[in-house]
Amino acid sequence: MSFSTQGNRFERFATEVAAEDGGRIQMVCIRPPGAFAAFDERLNAVALRHVRSVRVSIFRTWDFAAQHDLGFVSPTLPTVIIVRDGEVVAKTIGDVPQRELENIVARAAPAAEARRAA
Protein backbone atom coordinates (compact mmCIF):
# COMPACT_ATOMS: atom_id res chain seq x y z
CA MET A 1 0.00 0.00 0.00
CA SER A 2 1.45 3.38 -0.97
CA PHE A 3 1.95 6.20 1.53
CA SER A 4 -0.65 8.28 -0.31
CA THR A 5 -3.26 5.54 0.00
CA GLN A 6 -2.38 5.06 3.67
CA GLY A 7 -2.64 8.79 4.26
CA ASN A 8 -6.04 8.99 2.60
CA ARG A 9 -7.37 6.10 4.71
CA PHE A 10 -6.13 7.76 7.89
CA GLU A 11 -7.61 11.10 6.84
CA ARG A 12 -10.98 9.38 6.39
CA PHE A 13 -10.61 7.87 9.86
CA ALA A 14 -9.69 11.24 11.35
CA THR A 15 -12.63 12.89 9.62
CA GLU A 16 -15.08 10.25 10.85
CA VAL A 17 -13.83 9.97 14.41
CA ALA A 18 -12.24 13.36 15.06
CA ALA A 19 -15.00 15.47 13.57
CA GLU A 20 -15.54 18.99 14.89
CA ASP A 21 -16.29 18.33 18.53
CA GLY A 22 -15.40 21.39 20.57
CA GLY A 23 -11.68 20.63 20.59
CA ARG A 24 -12.03 17.42 22.57
CA ILE A 25 -9.55 14.64 22.04
CA GLN A 26 -10.87 11.32 20.79
CA MET A 27 -10.51 8.06 22.69
CA VAL A 28 -11.21 5.24 20.25
CA CYS A 29 -11.58 1.76 21.68
CA ILE A 30 -11.63 -1.24 19.37
CA ARG A 31 -13.05 -3.91 21.60
CA PRO A 32 -13.15 -7.54 20.48
CA PRO A 33 -15.72 -10.01 21.77
CA GLY A 34 -14.79 -11.47 25.11
CA ALA A 35 -15.13 -11.19 28.85
CA PHE A 36 -14.01 -7.59 29.34
CA ALA A 37 -16.72 -6.32 31.71
CA ALA A 38 -14.15 -4.97 34.19
CA PHE A 39 -12.29 -3.19 31.37
CA ASP A 40 -15.59 -1.72 30.13
CA GLU A 41 -16.25 -0.35 33.63
CA ARG A 42 -12.76 1.22 33.80
CA LEU A 43 -13.14 2.75 30.34
CA ASN A 44 -16.56 4.11 31.28
CA ALA A 45 -15.17 5.64 34.50
CA VAL A 46 -12.40 7.41 32.56
CA ALA A 47 -14.88 8.61 29.94
CA LEU A 48 -17.19 10.04 32.60
CA ARG A 49 -14.34 11.72 34.45
CA HIS A 50 -13.12 13.44 31.26
CA VAL A 51 -16.49 13.99 29.59
CA ARG A 52 -15.72 17.64 28.79
CA SER A 53 -12.35 17.00 27.17
CA VAL A 54 -12.64 13.50 25.64
CA ARG A 55 -15.03 12.02 23.11
CA VAL A 56 -15.20 8.25 23.40
CA SER A 57 -16.01 5.96 20.47
CA ILE A 58 -16.23 2.21 21.01
CA PHE A 59 -16.15 -0.17 18.08
CA ARG A 60 -16.85 -3.79 18.79
CA THR A 61 -15.36 -5.07 15.61
CA TRP A 62 -11.77 -5.59 14.61
CA ASP A 63 -12.74 -4.87 10.98
CA PHE A 64 -12.97 -1.14 11.81
CA ALA A 65 -9.22 -0.98 12.46
CA ALA A 66 -8.42 -2.88 9.29
CA GLN A 67 -10.56 -0.48 7.26
CA HIS A 68 -8.77 2.54 8.71
CA ASP A 69 -5.18 1.28 8.81
CA LEU A 70 -4.52 2.04 12.47
CA GLY A 71 -1.46 -0.14 12.72
CA PHE A 72 -1.54 -3.19 14.95
CA VAL A 73 -4.85 -3.73 16.71
CA SER A 74 -5.24 -6.88 18.76
CA PRO A 75 -8.00 -9.21 17.58
CA THR A 76 -8.25 -10.65 21.12
CA LEU A 77 -7.62 -7.70 23.50
CA PRO A 78 -9.03 -4.16 23.69
CA THR A 79 -7.01 -1.51 21.85
CA VAL A 80 -7.38 2.13 22.91
CA ILE A 81 -6.18 4.84 20.55
CA ILE A 82 -6.02 8.54 21.45
CA VAL A 83 -6.51 10.98 18.55
CA ARG A 84 -5.80 14.70 18.87
CA ASP A 85 -6.34 17.06 15.94
CA GLY A 86 -6.72 14.08 13.59
CA GLU A 87 -3.40 12.50 14.63
CA VAL A 88 -2.84 9.34 16.68
CA VAL A 89 -0.89 10.45 19.76
CA ALA A 90 -1.14 7.36 21.99
CA LYS A 91 -2.13 3.71 21.87
CA THR A 92 -2.47 1.00 24.48
CA ILE A 93 -3.33 -2.65 23.96
CA GLY A 94 -4.72 -5.01 26.53
CA ASP A 95 -6.95 -5.19 29.57
CA VAL A 96 -5.10 -2.25 31.11
CA PRO A 97 -5.68 -0.72 34.54
CA GLN A 98 -7.71 2.47 34.91
CA ARG A 99 -4.59 4.41 35.91
CA GLU A 100 -2.99 3.66 32.53
CA LEU A 101 -6.11 4.87 30.72
CA GLU A 102 -6.07 8.03 32.86
CA ASN A 103 -2.38 8.59 32.09
CA ILE A 104 -2.75 8.40 28.31
CA VAL A 105 -5.67 10.85 28.44
CA ALA A 106 -3.73 13.24 30.70
CA ARG A 107 -0.67 13.14 28.41
CA ALA A 108 -2.81 13.81 25.35
CA ALA A 109 -4.80 16.66 26.88
CA PRO A 110 -2.58 18.42 29.43
CA ALA A 111 -4.20 21.81 28.78
CA ALA A 112 -7.67 20.39 29.37
CA GLU A 113 -6.49 18.74 32.59
CA ALA A 114 -4.90 21.98 33.80
CA ARG A 115 -8.17 23.84 33.22
CA ARG A 116 -10.08 21.19 35.16
CA ALA A 117 -7.68 21.44 38.11
CA ALA A 118 -8.03 25.23 38.33
Residue frames as a rotation matrix with the C-alpha (Angstrom) as fourth column:
MET 1
0.590 0.808 0.000 0.00
0.808 -0.590 0.000 0.00
0.000 0.000 -1.000 0.00
SER 2
-0.188 -0.672 0.716 1.45
0.613 -0.650 -0.449 3.38
0.767 0.355 0.534 -0.97
PHE 3
-0.807 -0.180 -0.562 1.95
0.567 -0.499 -0.655 6.20
-0.162 -0.848 0.505 1.53
SER 4
-0.859 0.511 0.024 -0.65
-0.459 -0.791 0.404 8.28
0.226 0.336 0.914 -0.31
THR 5
-0.119 0.836 -0.535 -3.26
-0.076 0.530 0.845 5.54
0.990 0.141 0.000 0.00
GLN 6
-0.300 -0.071 -0.951 -2.38
0.871 0.385 -0.304 5.06
0.388 -0.920 -0.054 3.67
GLY 7
-0.972 -0.119 -0.201 -2.64
0.191 -0.901 -0.389 8.79
-0.135 -0.416 0.899 4.26
ASN 8
-0.585 0.811 -0.001 -6.04
-0.531 -0.383 0.756 8.99
0.613 0.443 0.655 2.60
ARG 9
0.008 0.590 -0.807 -7.37
0.385 0.743 0.547 6.10
0.923 -0.315 -0.221 4.71
PHE 10
-0.521 -0.244 -0.818 -6.13
0.853 -0.116 -0.509 7.76
0.029 -0.963 0.269 7.89
GLU 11
-0.980 0.190 0.053 -7.61
-0.187 -0.981 0.060 11.10
0.063 0.049 0.997 6.84
ARG 12
-0.215 0.949 -0.230 -10.98
-0.243 0.176 0.954 9.38
0.946 0.261 0.193 6.39
PHE 13
-0.045 0.123 -0.991 -10.61
0.821 0.571 0.034 7.87
0.570 -0.812 -0.126 9.86
ALA 14
-0.826 -0.343 -0.448 -9.69
0.547 -0.683 -0.485 11.24
-0.140 -0.645 0.751 11.35
THR 15
-0.795 0.584 0.164 -12.63
-0.410 -0.716 0.565 12.89
0.447 0.382 0.809 9.62
GLU 16
0.008 0.852 -0.523 -15.08
0.045 0.523 0.851 10.25
0.999 -0.030 -0.034 10.85
VAL 17
0.219 0.034 -0.975 -13.83
0.871 0.443 0.211 9.97
0.440 -0.896 0.067 14.41
ALA 18
-0.456 -0.488 -0.745 -12.24
0.777 -0.625 -0.066 13.36
-0.433 -0.609 0.664 15.06
ALA 19
-0.024 0.558 0.829 -15.00
0.773 -0.515 0.369 15.47
0.633 0.650 -0.419 13.57
GLU 20
-0.510 -0.095 0.855 -15.54
-0.247 -0.936 -0.252 18.99
0.824 -0.340 0.453 14.89
ASP 21
0.320 0.569 -0.758 -16.29
0.560 0.532 0.636 18.33
0.764 -0.627 -0.148 18.53
GLY 22
0.944 0.151 0.293 -15.40
-0.096 -0.724 0.683 21.39
0.315 -0.673 -0.669 20.57
GLY 23
0.216 -0.961 0.171 -11.68
-0.776 -0.276 -0.568 20.63
0.593 -0.010 -0.805 20.59
ARG 24
0.592 0.013 0.806 -12.03
-0.651 0.597 0.469 17.42
-0.475 -0.802 0.362 22.57
ILE 25
-0.611 -0.748 -0.258 -9.55
-0.785 0.532 0.317 14.64
-0.100 0.396 -0.913 22.04
GLN 26
0.431 0.740 -0.516 -10.87
-0.802 0.576 0.156 11.32
0.413 0.347 0.842 20.79
MET 27
-0.510 -0.478 0.715 -10.51
-0.702 0.712 -0.025 8.06
-0.497 -0.515 -0.698 22.69
VAL 28
0.246 0.528 -0.813 -11.21
-0.891 0.454 0.025 5.24
0.382 0.718 0.581 20.25
CYS 29
-0.343 -0.296 0.892 -11.58
-0.671 0.741 -0.012 1.76
-0.657 -0.602 -0.453 21.68
ILE 30
-0.015 0.285 -0.958 -11.63
-0.790 0.585 0.186 -1.24
0.613 0.760 0.217 19.37
ARG 31
-0.325 0.022 0.945 -13.05
-0.858 0.413 -0.305 -3.91
-0.397 -0.910 -0.116 21.60
PRO 32
-0.657 0.062 -0.752 -13.15
-0.450 0.767 0.457 -7.54
0.605 0.639 -0.476 20.48
PRO 33
0.538 0.832 -0.137 -15.72
-0.429 0.410 0.805 -10.01
0.726 -0.375 0.577 21.77
GLY 34
-0.326 -0.640 -0.696 -14.79
0.335 0.610 -0.718 -11.47
0.884 -0.467 0.015 25.11
ALA 35
0.537 0.482 -0.693 -15.13
0.779 0.033 0.626 -11.19
0.325 -0.876 -0.358 28.85
PHE 36
-0.584 -0.758 0.291 -14.01
0.625 -0.649 -0.435 -7.59
0.518 -0.072 0.852 29.34
ALA 37
0.495 0.869 0.026 -16.72
0.625 -0.377 0.683 -6.32
0.603 -0.322 -0.730 31.71
ALA 38
0.456 -0.390 -0.800 -14.15
0.721 -0.364 0.589 -4.97
-0.521 -0.846 0.116 34.19
PHE 39
-0.682 -0.699 0.215 -12.29
0.676 -0.489 0.552 -3.19
-0.280 0.522 0.806 31.37
ASP 40
-0.222 0.699 0.680 -15.59
0.640 -0.421 0.642 -1.72
0.735 0.578 -0.353 30.13
GLU 41
0.722 0.485 -0.493 -16.25
0.682 -0.378 0.626 -0.35
0.117 -0.788 -0.604 33.63
ARG 42
-0.023 -0.822 -0.569 -12.76
0.680 -0.431 0.593 1.22
-0.733 -0.373 0.569 33.80
LEU 43
-0.747 -0.217 0.628 -13.14
0.650 -0.435 0.623 2.75
0.138 0.874 0.466 30.34
ASN 44
0.215 0.925 0.315 -16.56
0.673 -0.374 0.639 4.11
0.708 0.075 -0.702 31.28
ALA 45
0.593 -0.044 -0.804 -15.17
0.731 -0.391 0.560 5.64
-0.339 -0.919 -0.200 34.50
VAL 46
-0.517 -0.836 -0.183 -12.40
0.612 -0.511 0.603 7.41
-0.598 0.200 0.776 32.56
ALA 47
-0.569 0.373 0.733 -14.88
0.644 -0.352 0.679 8.61
0.511 0.859 -0.040 29.94
LEU 48
0.541 0.832 -0.124 -17.19
0.710 -0.372 0.598 10.04
0.451 -0.411 -0.792 32.60
ARG 49
0.304 -0.513 -0.802 -14.34
0.724 -0.423 0.545 11.72
-0.619 -0.747 0.243 34.45
HIS 50
-0.676 -0.675 -0.296 -13.12
0.261 -0.595 0.760 13.44
-0.690 0.436 0.578 31.26
VAL 51
0.074 0.828 0.556 -16.49
0.871 0.219 -0.441 13.99
-0.487 0.517 -0.704 29.59
ARG 52
0.781 0.262 -0.568 -15.72
0.066 -0.938 -0.342 17.64
-0.621 0.229 -0.749 28.79
SER 53
0.154 -0.823 -0.548 -12.35
-0.783 -0.440 0.441 17.00
-0.603 0.361 -0.711 27.17
VAL 54
-0.861 -0.484 0.157 -12.64
-0.330 0.765 0.553 13.50
-0.387 0.424 -0.818 25.64
ARG 55
0.252 0.876 -0.411 -15.03
-0.963 0.184 -0.197 12.02
-0.097 0.445 0.890 23.11
VAL 56
-0.540 -0.408 0.736 -15.20
-0.442 0.882 0.165 8.25
-0.716 -0.236 -0.657 23.40
SER 57
0.280 0.561 -0.779 -16.01
-0.949 0.284 -0.137 5.96
0.144 0.778 0.612 20.47
ILE 58
-0.326 -0.332 0.885 -16.23
-0.517 0.846 0.128 2.21
-0.792 -0.416 -0.448 21.01
PHE 59
0.140 0.282 -0.949 -16.15
-0.947 0.319 -0.045 -0.17
0.290 0.905 0.312 18.08
ARG 60
0.218 0.027 0.976 -16.85
-0.622 0.774 0.117 -3.79
-0.752 -0.632 0.186 18.79
THR 61
0.940 0.037 0.340 -15.36
0.216 0.705 -0.676 -5.07
-0.265 0.708 0.654 15.61
TRP 62
0.049 -0.999 -0.002 -11.77
0.337 0.015 0.941 -5.59
-0.940 -0.047 0.338 14.61
ASP 63
0.104 0.047 0.993 -12.74
0.992 0.072 -0.107 -4.87
-0.077 0.996 -0.039 10.98
PHE 64
0.958 0.276 -0.077 -12.97
0.275 -0.961 -0.022 -1.14
-0.080 0.000 -0.997 11.81
ALA 65
0.408 -0.883 -0.231 -9.22
-0.232 -0.345 0.910 -0.98
-0.883 -0.318 -0.346 12.46
ALA 66
-0.282 -0.509 0.814 -8.42
0.637 0.535 0.555 -2.88
-0.718 0.674 0.173 9.29
GLN 67
0.469 0.553 0.689 -10.56
0.882 -0.342 -0.325 -0.48
0.056 0.760 -0.648 7.26
HIS 68
0.990 0.003 0.144 -8.77
-0.010 -0.996 0.085 2.54
0.144 -0.086 -0.986 8.71
ASP 69
0.385 -0.919 -0.085 -5.18
0.440 0.264 -0.858 1.28
0.811 0.293 0.506 8.81
LEU 70
0.819 0.013 0.573 -4.52
-0.444 -0.619 0.648 2.04
0.363 -0.786 -0.501 12.47
GLY 71
-0.341 -0.939 0.052 -1.46
-0.817 0.269 -0.510 -0.14
0.465 -0.217 -0.859 12.72
PHE 72
-0.750 0.009 -0.661 -1.54
0.171 0.969 -0.180 -3.19
0.638 -0.249 -0.728 14.95
VAL 73
-0.153 0.760 0.631 -4.85
-0.963 -0.259 0.078 -3.73
0.223 -0.596 0.771 16.71
SER 74
-0.910 -0.248 0.331 -5.24
-0.352 0.885 -0.304 -6.88
-0.218 -0.394 -0.893 18.76
PRO 75
-0.380 0.810 -0.446 -8.00
-0.433 0.270 0.860 -9.21
0.817 0.520 0.249 17.58
THR 76
-0.013 0.346 -0.938 -8.25
0.568 0.775 0.278 -10.65
0.823 -0.529 -0.207 21.12
LEU 77
-0.302 -0.143 -0.943 -7.62
0.917 -0.316 -0.246 -7.70
-0.262 -0.938 0.226 23.50
PRO 78
0.790 0.597 -0.141 -9.03
0.549 -0.791 -0.270 -4.16
-0.273 0.136 -0.952 23.69
THR 79
-0.398 -0.848 0.350 -7.01
0.912 -0.406 0.056 -1.51
0.095 0.341 0.935 21.85
VAL 80
0.637 0.536 -0.554 -7.38
0.607 -0.792 -0.067 2.13
-0.475 -0.294 -0.830 22.91
ILE 81
-0.309 -0.667 0.678 -6.18
0.924 -0.380 0.048 4.84
0.226 0.641 0.733 20.55
ILE 82
0.221 0.302 -0.927 -6.02
0.540 -0.830 -0.141 8.54
-0.812 -0.470 -0.346 21.45
VAL 83
-0.116 -0.149 0.982 -6.51
0.954 -0.293 0.068 10.98
0.277 0.945 0.176 18.55
ARG 84
0.166 0.117 -0.979 -5.80
0.481 -0.876 -0.023 14.70
-0.861 -0.467 -0.202 18.87
ASP 85
0.145 -0.031 -0.989 -6.34
-0.598 -0.799 -0.063 17.06
-0.788 0.601 -0.134 15.94
GLY 86
0.827 0.328 -0.456 -6.72
-0.561 0.437 -0.703 14.08
-0.031 0.837 0.546 13.59
GLU 87
0.007 -0.911 -0.413 -3.40
-0.630 0.316 -0.710 12.50
0.777 0.265 -0.571 14.63
VAL 88
0.765 0.160 -0.623 -2.84
0.285 0.783 0.552 9.34
0.577 -0.601 0.554 16.68
VAL 89
0.212 -0.691 0.691 -0.89
-0.677 -0.614 -0.406 10.45
0.705 -0.382 -0.598 19.76
ALA 90
-0.537 -0.388 0.749 -1.14
-0.814 0.472 -0.339 7.36
-0.222 -0.792 -0.569 21.99
LYS 91
0.250 0.584 -0.773 -2.13
-0.617 0.711 0.338 3.71
0.746 0.392 0.538 21.87
THR 92
-0.527 -0.362 0.769 -2.47
-0.811 0.485 -0.327 1.00
-0.254 -0.796 -0.549 24.48
ILE 93
-0.037 0.453 -0.891 -3.33
-0.588 0.711 0.385 -2.65
0.808 0.538 0.240 23.96
GLY 94
-0.696 -0.173 -0.697 -4.72
0.284 0.825 -0.489 -5.01
0.660 -0.538 -0.525 26.53
ASP 95
0.471 0.829 -0.301 -6.95
0.542 -0.003 0.840 -5.19
0.696 -0.559 -0.451 29.57
VAL 96
-0.474 -0.837 0.273 -5.10
0.381 -0.474 -0.794 -2.25
0.794 -0.272 0.544 31.11
PRO 97
-0.334 0.323 -0.886 -5.68
0.923 -0.077 -0.376 -0.72
-0.189 -0.943 -0.273 34.54
GLN 98
0.702 0.700 0.129 -7.71
0.711 -0.699 -0.076 2.47
0.037 0.145 -0.989 34.91
ARG 99
0.464 -0.602 -0.650 -4.59
0.129 -0.680 0.721 4.41
-0.876 -0.418 -0.238 35.91
GLU 100
-0.587 -0.698 0.410 -2.99
0.492 0.094 0.865 3.66
-0.642 0.710 0.288 32.53
LEU 101
-0.002 0.677 0.736 -6.11
0.969 -0.179 0.167 4.87
0.245 0.714 -0.656 30.72
GLU 102
0.840 0.282 -0.464 -6.07
0.447 -0.844 0.296 8.03
-0.308 -0.456 -0.835 32.86
ASN 103
0.040 -0.934 -0.356 -2.38
0.227 -0.338 0.913 8.59
-0.973 -0.117 0.199 32.09
ILE 104
-0.601 -0.288 0.745 -2.75
0.767 0.052 0.639 8.40
-0.223 0.956 0.190 28.31
VAL 105
0.451 0.793 0.409 -5.67
0.831 -0.541 0.134 10.85
0.328 0.280 -0.902 28.44
ALA 106
0.768 -0.179 -0.615 -3.73
0.303 -0.744 0.595 13.24
-0.564 -0.643 -0.517 30.70
ARG 107
-0.319 -0.948 0.024 -0.67
0.407 -0.114 0.906 13.14
-0.856 0.299 0.422 28.41
ALA 108
-0.464 0.189 0.866 -2.81
0.880 -0.014 0.474 13.81
0.101 0.982 -0.160 25.35
ALA 109
0.306 0.688 0.658 -4.80
0.494 -0.706 0.508 16.66
0.814 0.169 -0.556 26.88
PRO 110
-0.444 -0.532 -0.721 -2.58
0.883 -0.121 -0.453 18.42
0.153 -0.838 0.523 29.43
ALA 111
-0.921 0.131 0.368 -4.20
-0.116 -0.991 0.064 21.81
0.373 0.017 0.928 28.78
ALA 112
0.036 0.997 -0.075 -7.67
-0.272 0.082 0.959 20.39
0.962 -0.015 0.274 29.37
GLU 113
0.240 -0.010 -0.971 -6.49
0.770 0.611 0.184 18.74
0.591 -0.792 0.154 32.59
ALA 114
-0.793 -0.578 -0.193 -4.90
0.585 -0.635 -0.505 21.98
0.169 -0.513 0.841 33.80
ARG 115
-0.617 0.646 0.450 -8.17
-0.414 -0.752 0.513 23.84
0.670 0.130 0.731 33.22
ARG 116
0.332 0.772 -0.542 -10.08
0.099 0.543 0.834 21.19
0.938 -0.331 0.104 35.16
ALA 117
-0.107 -0.472 -0.875 -7.68
0.917 0.294 -0.271 21.44
0.385 -0.831 0.401 38.11
ALA 118
-0.897 -0.311 0.315 -8.03
0.218 -0.929 -0.298 25.23
0.385 -0.199 0.901 38.33
